[in-house]
Amino acid sequence: MLTLTLLMSCTTSSPEADRKRHAQAIALVLTSPTEAAPLCAQIDDAALHADCVWAVVEVLASTDPELSASLCAETPKKGGEECWFLLGEHNRDPAACANAGSLADDCRMHVFSDRVHNELPKGAKPGEVEALVRPWVIWAGFSPKDERPWSATYRQLLMRNSPLDPGSCAAITEPALAEICTKTAVPVFHDMLNMQRDRGAQLCTGELPFPVVLSPELEEELKQRRAQELCLEDLPIVPSVREMAP
């Protein structure tokens, strides 16, 4: 970090010089990212500096996290927050996320969701993973009582298991978590409806084209979607008063 700091403090720049250094750095990123890094540090223009650093960190994050962290630390304001976000996301590193300022929680959720996606046992169901996931919640920097990581966990489980069944949440012994799971079934249901709608499926009447156990809550959601959107194409076209006029 000291080297980058000295480079920045000893460099005078101009818009033209900034553009030239940025172009040089971008050209080097894929083949020699460590040579590109000091060029980024010498760019005064905030937008070009940040863009340069992000490109280098995208490549160096996993192989040289120390240099990547130095670049992020030397990048001011929003550019630095995005840099820490990239570093945390690439390395699945909650400690980097903690430096991401206003993006810290989003970074933690990306890191946590990635771990859930990759490490939840195949075939696992609600009620079977809570002891496994709770340390992950803390590892990612969340309170165990925070609903967001648990909702992300149950979203994965509900989407993986067929049919979508909010009743499967009853297997969870902790009432607060069971409630989060049941609530999460609603947005998962809407995601499935949206996917089928975008594929041109007929959703206005009859059985749905995906396996689901319709709880009273999902029945109500389906009723509202049909009234507000899914059945609108089937309504008769009523001519306007002007069109009916002789």
C-alpha positions as CSV (number, residue, x, y, z in Angstrom):
1,M,0.0,0.0,0.0
2,L,2.9,2.3,0.7
3,T,4.2,2.0,-2.8
4,L,0.9,3.0,-4.3
5,T,0.5,5.9,-1.9
6,L,4.0,7.2,-2.8
7,L,3.2,6.9,-6.5
8,M,0.0,9.0,-6.1
9,S,1.7,11.6,-4.0
10,C,4.6,12.1,-6.4
11,T,2.5,12.2,-9.6
12,T,1.2,15.4,-11.3
13,S,-1.4,14.7,-13.9
14,S,-3.6,16.3,-16.5
15,P,-6.8,15.1,-18.3
16,E,-4.8,14.0,-21.3
17,A,-2.2,12.2,-19.1
18,D,-5.1,10.5,-17.2
19,R,-6.7,9.3,-20.4
20,K,-3.3,8.0,-21.6
21,R,-2.5,6.1,-18.4
22,H,-6.1,4.7,-18.3
23,A,-5.7,3.4,-21.8
24,Q,-2.3,1.9,-21.1
25,A,-3.5,0.2,-17.9
26,I,-6.6,-1.3,-19.6
27,A,-4.4,-2.7,-22.4
28,L,-2.2,-4.4,-19.7
29,V,-4.9,-5.7,-17.5
30,L,-5.3,-9.2,-18.9
31,T,-1.6,-9.9,-19.5
32,S,0.2,-7.9,-16.8
33,P,-2.3,-6.7,-14.2
34,T,0.5,-6.0,-11.7
35,E,2.0,-3.5,-14.2
36,A,-1.4,-1.9,-14.7
37,A,-1.9,-1.3,-11.0
38,P,0.6,1.5,-10.6
39,L,-0.7,3.3,-13.6
40,C,-4.2,3.3,-12.1
41,A,-2.7,4.8,-8.9
42,Q,-1.3,7.7,-10.9
43,I,-4.7,8.7,-12.4
44,D,-6.2,11.8,-10.8
45,D,-9.6,11.8,-12.6
46,A,-11.9,10.0,-10.1
47,A,-14.0,8.2,-12.7
48,L,-11.1,7.0,-14.8
49,H,-9.2,6.0,-11.6
50,A,-12.1,4.0,-10.4
51,D,-12.7,2.3,-13.7
52,C,-9.0,1.4,-14.0
53,V,-8.9,0.0,-10.5
54,W,-12.0,-2.1,-11.0
55,A,-10.6,-3.7,-14.1
56,V,-7.4,-4.6,-12.3
57,V,-9.2,-5.9,-9.2
58,E,-11.5,-8.1,-11.4
59,V,-8.3,-9.9,-12.6
60,L,-6.1,-9.8,-9.5
61,A,-8.7,-10.4,-6.7
62,S,-8.0,-14.1,-6.3
63,T,-4.3,-14.2,-7.1
64,D,-3.1,-11.0,-5.3
65,P,-5.7,-9.9,-2.7
66,E,-3.2,-7.8,-0.9
67,L,-2.4,-5.6,-3.9
68,S,-6.1,-5.5,-4.7
69,A,-6.9,-4.3,-1.2
70,S,-4.2,-1.6,-1.6
71,L,-5.9,-0.4,-4.8
72,C,-9.3,-0.3,-3.2
73,A,-8.0,1.6,-0.1
74,E,-6.5,4.3,-2.4
75,T,-9.6,4.7,-4.4
76,P,-11.9,7.4,-3.0
77,K,-15.6,7.5,-2.2
78,K,-18.0,5.5,-4.3
79,G,-15.3,4.2,-6.5
80,G,-13.6,2.6,-3.5
81,E,-16.8,1.2,-2.2
82,E,-17.4,-0.6,-5.5
83,C,-13.8,-1.8,-5.5
84,W,-14.2,-3.4,-2.0
85,F,-17.5,-4.9,-3.3
86,L,-15.7,-6.5,-6.2
87,L,-13.0,-7.8,-4.0
88,G,-15.4,-9.3,-1.5
89,E,-17.6,-10.8,-4.1
90,H,-14.7,-12.4,-6.1
91,N,-12.9,-13.8,-3.0
92,R,-16.1,-14.6,-1.0
93,D,-14.5,-12.4,1.7
94,P,-16.9,-10.7,4.2
95,A,-13.9,-8.8,5.6
96,A,-13.6,-7.0,2.3
97,C,-17.3,-6.4,2.2
98,A,-17.0,-4.6,5.6
99,N,-15.0,-1.8,3.9
100,A,-17.6,-1.3,1.1
101,G,-19.5,1.5,2.9
102,S,-23.0,1.8,1.5
103,L,-22.5,-1.4,-0.5
104,A,-21.4,-3.5,2.5
105,D,-24.8,-5.2,3.1
106,D,-25.3,-6.0,-0.6
107,C,-21.7,-7.4,-0.7
108,R,-22.4,-9.6,2.3
109,M,-25.6,-10.9,0.7
110,H,-23.8,-11.7,-2.5
111,V,-21.1,-13.6,-0.6
112,F,-23.6,-15.4,1.7
113,S,-25.9,-16.3,-1.2
114,D,-23.0,-17.7,-3.2
115,R,-22.0,-19.9,-0.3
116,V,-25.6,-21.1,0.2
117,H,-25.9,-21.9,-3.5
118,N,-22.7,-23.9,-3.6
119,E,-22.6,-25.6,-0.3
120,L,-26.2,-26.5,0.7
121,P,-26.5,-30.3,0.5
122,K,-28.4,-31.6,-2.5
123,G,-31.9,-32.6,-1.7
124,A,-31.9,-30.6,1.6
125,K,-35.3,-29.3,2.8
126,P,-36.4,-26.6,5.3
127,G,-35.8,-27.8,8.8
128,E,-32.7,-29.8,7.8
129,V,-30.1,-27.0,7.3
130,E,-30.5,-24.5,10.1
131,A,-27.6,-25.7,12.3
132,L,-25.4,-25.7,9.2
133,V,-26.4,-22.3,7.9
134,R,-26.4,-20.3,11.2
135,P,-22.5,-20.1,11.4
136,W,-22.5,-19.0,7.7
137,V,-24.9,-16.1,8.7
138,I,-22.4,-15.0,11.4
139,W,-19.4,-15.5,9.1
140,A,-21.0,-13.2,6.5
141,G,-21.4,-10.4,9.1
142,F,-25.1,-10.7,9.7
143,S,-27.0,-11.0,13.0
144,P,-28.5,-14.5,13.3
145,K,-31.9,-12.7,13.7
146,D,-31.5,-10.8,10.4
147,E,-34.3,-12.1,8.1
148,R,-32.4,-11.5,4.8
149,P,-29.8,-14.3,4.9
150,W,-32.5,-16.8,6.1
151,S,-34.8,-15.7,3.3
152,A,-32.0,-16.2,0.8
153,T,-31.5,-19.7,2.3
154,Y,-35.1,-20.7,2.1
155,R,-35.5,-19.3,-1.4
156,Q,-32.8,-21.7,-2.5
157,L,-34.4,-24.7,-0.8
158,L,-37.9,-23.9,-2.0
159,M,-36.8,-23.4,-5.6
160,R,-34.7,-26.6,-5.6
161,N,-37.5,-28.9,-4.2
162,S,-40.5,-29.8,-6.3
163,P,-43.3,-29.1,-5.9
164,L,-43.1,-25.6,-4.4
165,D,-44.7,-26.2,-1.1
166,P,-45.0,-23.6,1.6
167,G,-46.2,-26.4,3.9
168,S,-42.6,-27.8,3.9
169,C,-41.7,-24.8,6.1
170,A,-43.6,-26.4,9.0
171,A,-40.7,-28.8,9.5
172,I,-38.6,-25.9,10.9
173,T,-38.7,-26.0,14.7
174,E,-37.9,-22.3,15.3
175,P,-41.2,-20.3,14.8
176,A,-39.4,-17.2,13.6
177,L,-37.5,-19.1,10.9
178,A,-40.6,-21.0,9.9
179,E,-42.4,-17.7,9.3
180,I,-39.5,-16.4,7.2
181,C,-39.6,-19.5,5.1
182,T,-43.4,-19.3,4.6
183,K,-43.2,-15.7,3.6
184,T,-40.3,-16.4,1.2
185,A,-42.6,-18.9,-0.7
186,V,-44.6,-15.9,-2.0
187,P,-41.8,-14.2,-4.0
188,V,-40.6,-17.6,-5.2
189,F,-44.2,-18.3,-6.5
190,H,-44.2,-15.0,-8.3
191,D,-40.8,-15.7,-9.9
192,M,-42.2,-19.0,-11.2
193,L,-45.3,-17.3,-12.5
194,N,-43.2,-14.7,-14.3
195,M,-41.0,-17.3,-15.9
196,Q,-44.0,-19.2,-17.3
197,R,-45.6,-15.9,-18.4
198,D,-42.5,-14.9,-20.3
199,R,-42.5,-18.3,-22.0
200,G,-46.0,-17.7,-23.2
201,A,-47.8,-20.2,-20.9
202,Q,-51.5,-20.0,-20.3
203,L,-51.9,-18.9,-16.7
204,C,-55.4,-17.5,-16.7
205,T,-57.4,-20.6,-15.8
206,G,-56.9,-24.2,-15.0
207,E,-53.8,-25.9,-13.5
208,L,-50.5,-24.1,-13.4
209,P,-47.8,-25.4,-15.7
210,F,-45.4,-26.0,-12.8
211,P,-45.6,-28.2,-9.7
212,V,-46.9,-26.2,-6.7
213,V,-49.0,-26.8,-3.6
214,L,-51.3,-23.8,-3.4
215,S,-51.6,-22.7,0.2
216,P,-54.4,-20.2,1.0
217,E,-51.7,-17.4,0.7
218,L,-50.6,-18.6,-2.7
219,E,-54.2,-19.0,-3.9
220,E,-54.8,-15.4,-3.0
221,E,-51.7,-14.3,-4.8
222,L,-52.7,-16.2,-7.9
223,K,-56.2,-14.7,-7.7
224,Q,-54.8,-11.2,-7.6
225,R,-52.3,-11.8,-10.4
226,R,-55.0,-13.2,-12.6
227,A,-57.3,-10.2,-11.9
228,Q,-54.5,-7.6,-12.4
229,E,-52.5,-9.1,-15.2
230,L,-52.6,-12.8,-16.2
231,C,-56.2,-12.8,-17.6
232,L,-56.3,-9.3,-19.1
233,E,-55.5,-10.6,-22.6
234,D,-58.6,-12.8,-22.5
235,L,-61.0,-9.9,-21.8
236,P,-63.3,-8.9,-24.7
237,I,-62.3,-5.7,-26.5
238,V,-65.1,-3.2,-26.0
239,P,-65.3,-0.5,-28.7
240,S,-65.1,3.1,-27.6
241,V,-68.1,5.4,-27.8
242,R,-66.5,7.3,-30.7
243,E,-66.1,4.0,-32.6
244,M,-69.7,3.1,-32.1
245,A,-71.0,6.5,-33.2
246,P,-72.7,6.6,-36.6
